[in-house]
């Protein structure tokens, strides 16, 4: 249900016409009496959804630690925020960061250590 906080902060609804909804957005880029309050409401709505917008660590921010992994001697990883912030790394035991690669002039997805080709 938190996804609707952006619509609520912007006062957008399907009951309004497209022109009315666009008019609700005008204070975001214009200097109107309601601009400061509208921008603040939008900022608060975005802040309330940081876990949604920064979900990478939920999916692949893990580290493996086992005797099958040869440590490189670097300091142990200490996350800034163990849930919300994904910090890519190359320390042994961490999945490789996702990347796009170009091959023969075409952009392709690079797969993170799953044995897939391009």
DAMO-V388354 format. One record per residue. PSI is psi in radians with two decimals (NA if undefined). Layout:
psi=PSI
psi=PSI
//
This chain:
psi=-0.30
psi=-0.33
psi=-0.43
psi=-0.13
psi=-0.54
psi=-0.80
psi=-0.72
psi=-0.75
psi=-0.60
psi=-0.14
psi=0.70
psi=2.38
psi=2.69
psi=-0.22
psi=-0.32
psi=2.76
psi=2.83
psi=-0.68
psi=-0.69
psi=-0.71
psi=-0.69
psi=-0.66
psi=-0.56
psi=-0.46
psi=-0.34
psi=-0.69
psi=-0.29
psi=-0.61
psi=-0.20
psi=2.83
psi=1.49
psi=2.87
psi=-0.58
psi=-0.05
psi=-0.86
psi=-0.80
psi=-0.70
psi=-0.75
psi=-0.71
psi=-0.77
psi=-0.73
psi=-0.75
psi=-0.77
psi=-0.68
psi=-0.73
psi=-0.76
psi=-0.65
psi=-0.22
psi=0.38
psi=-0.61
psi=-0.54
psi=-0.72
psi=-0.37
psi=0.95
psi=-0.01
psi=-0.72
psi=-0.46
psi=-0.61
psi=-0.76
psi=0.61
psi=0.28
psi=2.84
psi=2.46
psi=2.45
psi=1.92
psi=2.99
psi=-0.25
psi=-0.17
psi=2.20
psi=2.03
psi=2.54
psi=0.03
psi=-0.04
psi=2.81
psi=2.66
psi=2.56
psi=2.26
psi=1.91
psi=2.57
psi=-0.73
psi=2.01
psi=-0.17
psi=-0.83
psi=-0.48
psi=2.09
psi=2.19
psi=1.87
psi=2.59
psi=2.88
psi=0.20
psi=2.45
psi=2.31
psi=-0.22
psi=2.48
psi=2.57
psi=2.51
psi=2.59
psi=2.52
psi=2.67
psi=2.53
psi=2.72
psi=2.32
psi=2.10
psi=0.73
psi=0.10
psi=2.39
psi=2.25
psi=2.78
psi=2.42
psi=2.35
psi=2.49
psi=1.54
psi=0.54
psi=0.20
psi=0.17
psi=2.60
psi=-3.13
psi=NA
//
